[in-house]
Every structure is written in C-alpha cells, then in structure tokens.
C-alpha cells in the first residue's frame, strides 16, 4: 500500500471542498507528506518519497507516481495554501523533478530491458518531464520529455509494448493520455 500517495489524493479532495476545517487538515497533512521527501543529496533516493510515513525510500518510482497530484495541488489549489506551504510545495516539486532526472542514472532503460517490463515507469518518466516543463515553463524539461518520448516510441516500434497483460495497463493508458494532452509537438499526438 502506498499511504503517502493516497494521502496526496485525500489532500486534493479535501481542498476541493472549500471548507475551512477540511483545508486546515489538508494543509497539516500536506506538510507531513512534504516532511517525508528525501533531502540528502548523496542518497540515490534524493527527492523521492517513501510509501509509508516514516518508512524507507527504496522505491525510485515514487516521484513519478506522485508528481501529477503534487502539480495539481500546486496549480489550482496553490492560491488556497498558506504562503509558506506554497513555497515548500514548489521546492518539493523541483526536488521531485530532480529525482525524475536522476531516475535512470543507475538503472538504464534500453532494448535489453524488455523482460523487466517497465513501460509504465518509462511513460510516467516522460509524463513527468512534460508536466514539469509545462508547470515551470521550462523548455529544457519539455525537450527532454519529447526526446524520451521518441526513444520510447522507437523501442515500442522495434519490440512492441511491454506489460500489455499486467496490472499496470491503466497506468500506461492514463500516462499516454496525459502525454498526448501535454505534447508540444502535434506529431506526438
């Protein structure tokens, strides 16, 4: 179970109600979630989050799964957050994007990785660059997302889609939908 990611969804829902009590509880829970982000630059998990409060952060995919909700919390609800929490969320987003950029530093995705079936993770990786590029108006992140999309598409054209019978097909489909929406180049759509 991924308690931290589920907490983000609860925060999002609570902030959408507009109720003061729900908002205060959501602010406190968001601060608690942000406290869990790995701050140690020397750690391979730098910028990641654990799955549970107080847990270890050995899963290098957490930022990939959490980034869309973190950005949603920042964009529409950002104005309802206290200024200090808005600043913390912005720093957490930038740190999560650093984790995304570091994601494949030690584990390489290439044509020889088919047996590991990481389609969902690589699509979330592409999505993260495109989301971050749009959110921060960062052309470099967007270009990276486009380049990684071309890399993935070349892989799929050569070997076919991985994970077509796994439980992750919904993650794949949702990421593909979001990538299509975020695509800066009509050829990507």
N, C-alpha and C positions, 0 to 999 in steps of 0.2 A: 504494500500500500504506500502511496505517496502523499503523506499528510501535508507536507509543505505546499505542494502544487494544489491540492484540494483546498487548502486554506486560502490561496490566492483567488480561487473561484468563489469561495464564500465571501471574501472581502469585496470582490466585484459586485456580487449580488446585493450585499448589504449597502454599498454605496449607491446603488441604483434606486434604492427605496427612498432616499432623500430624508429619512428620519434621523434626527439628531442622535438618538441613543444608538441606533444601528451604525451611524457614521463614526461615533466615538469608539465603539467596539472594533469597527473595521480598521480605524487608524491604529489602535493599540496592537491588533493582530498583524497589520502590515509592518509595523515597527519590529515586532517579534520575528517575522519572516526575514526581514532585511538583516536583522542581527545574525542570522544563520549563514549568510553568504561568506565564503572563504576569502579572507583578506590577505593571507600570506602569499606574497608574490613568488616565493620559491616553490610553492606547492603546485603539483600538476593540476590540482583542482581549483586553482585561483579563479575566483569569480563564480564558481559553482555553488550549488545549494545541496544540503543533504535531503534525503527523502522524509526524514522524521526530525522533529525538534530535538536538538542535542545529539543527533546521530552523526556518523562519519559521512564524508562526502566522496565516496569512491566511484560514484556514477558520473562520468564525464558528459552525460547527456542531459542532465537536469536543466541547465540554462536553455538548451534547445527547446525543451518542453514548456518551460516557464516564460520564455521571452514574449510570446504573443499576449499573454494575460498581463504581464508587467507593463507592456506598452499600452494596452487598453486602459489599465489603471492610470497611467501617466497622461494619456491624451485626453479622453473625455472627462474623467473624474479628477484630473490633476488640479483643476481650479478649486475643487472642494476639499482638497487636502491642506493641512496646515503647511505653511511655507517651509518649515524645517523638514517635514516629512516629504514634501515635494522634492527638495534638494537631495535627500537621501535616496529617494526612488530614482532620480536622474543619475546619481552616482552608481547605484546598483545596476541600472540598465547599461551604462557604459562598461561597467566591470563584467556584466554578463556577456556583453559583446566581445570583450577581451577573451573570456572563456571560450566563446564560439570560435574566435580566430585561432586559439591555441588547441582546439579540439583534436585536430588531426596531426599535431606536431609529433606525437609519439606513436600514433596508430594510423597507418596510411590506408586510404581507400583507393583501390585500383582494380584493374580487371582480374587480379588473382584473389580478390576477397569475396567472390560470389558466394562461397559456401557459408560465409558469416551472415549473409542476408541483412545488410544494414540499409536497405532502401529507405526505410522510414527515417533513420537518423540523418542520412545524407540529404533527404528532402527537407527535413527540419533545419539542417545546416544552411541550405540555400535560402530557405524562407527567412531565417534569422538575419542574414546579410541584407536581404531586400527590405525586411521590416525595419531594421536598424538604419539603413540608408534613407528610407522614407521619413522615419521618425526624426532623425537628426539632420536631415537634408545633407547627407554625407555621400557624395558621388563615388568615393573610393569603395565604401561598403556596397553600394549598388553595383558598381562594376565587378566587384568580387562575386556577388551573388549571380550576376549574369554569366561570368566566366565559369563558375561552379555548375551552373545550370547546363551550359554547353558540355562540360566534362561529363556530367551525369547522363545527359541525353546521348552522348556518344557511347557511353558504357551500355546503356539500355539498347541502343540500336545494334550493338555488337552482340550482347549476351542475353537480351531480354530482361524483363522486370523480375527482380528478386522479390521474395516474400509474397507472391501472389496468393498463397494459401495460408498465410499466417494471420495471427490476431491483429497485426498492425496495418491491415489494408485500409482501415478507416483513417489511421494517422496519415498514411500515404495519400489517400484521396483528399483529405482536408488540406494537407500541405500543398498538394498540386493545385487545388482550387485557389488557395491564398497566393501561391506563386503566380498563377495566371492573373489574379487581380492586381498584384504588385508589379508585374512585368513592365519594365520601362520600354521594352522593345516589342512592337506588335508581332514580330516573328516568333517570340516566345509564347505567345498566346495560341 
